[in-house]
């Protein structure tokens, strides 16, 4: 059986040895210097000014929505668009925090929201924000989406948890919106076991994200930002300042273990991404071109595709069922991420009035006729050959 992932980390043995030594010598294991070091390294990699490291990609999604509410850039009741084909915790924070979650259909060729789909949605809904998902390393015409959002005053946020390293129009995905979220969960491009981050160039937003990450207090802010917030709220006692909660927050802090692992793994990131891309190209050149049983997936419009997993969208449910049987005990497969969110029970429970994105939507088709299999940097030539045989020959 070819699993979605084979190991917890890239170069797992070396990483575990280094981690064991670190834990035995570390003075603290709660949030500290290793986490701060990782934030700086990831900001340099992503080419954004600020990174706020948190305990998961899901927490990152919740933190960015809470931060925008705290700052007054979003208000309860606002309409926030999201990619109908996504993961649950891209959509759930919108609902949980009193906003209206408006699904936007995706293109069958890219699995992502396009400017055409966004404009269709804007004919019906006055969106205040768009929380777009860059699904499985792919994107559509993000530069046009950004122009539309800028023109109409829509906050653009990117869920980039599955697209670390992908480039479009000579820009890393995650750098088109005001902020972007990332996941470092075991199965993702780079693992810190559990972990996530929000990246932004907006200092005010980064400061609020740090408050939201740690109960709403100011302990992880710079001294200058601490002075500003303490003066604003007339907190002049060191005794009380450590337990003053300035706005709504959570405990999303990662540990020094996560930070240490991140500082090791980021050294391998370019190598990891190149292998994922090479695997994908070999698979795509065969699977998407040598059979007419699947809808073609477009990726050549991108400068670099950092593939998370390989999607297969079958032209009928019966073909999908045949593939499920052919993969049994040979290759681990799953639905396309979380599928069409409007098909999910939680969405229909809380957002029924927005549950219809049109008859025969692409998201619904992908939900019913799609699957994906894992792409990881440890796939062997023999395994790639077997995968091609399964999907090209049945």
Secondary structure, 3 states (H helix, E strand, C coil): CECCCCCCCCCHHHHHHHHHHHHHHCCCCCCCHHHHHHHHHHHHHHCCCEEEEECCHHHHHHHHHHHHHHCCCCCCCCEEEEECECCHHHHHHHHHCCCEEEEECCCCCCCCCCHHHHHHHHCCCCCCEEEEECHHHCCCCHHHHHHHHHHHCCEEEEECCCCCCCEECCEECCCCCCEEEEECCCCCCCCCCCCEEEEECCHHHHHHHHHHHECCCCCCCCHHHHHHHHHHCCCCCHHHHCCCCCCCCCECCCCHHHHHHHHHHHHHHHHHHHHHHHHHHHHHHHHCCCCCCECCCCCCCCCECCCCEEEEEECCHHHHHHHHHHHCCCECEECCCCCEHHHCHHHHHHCHHHCCCCCCCHHHHHHHHEEEEECCCCCCHHHHHHHHHHHHHC
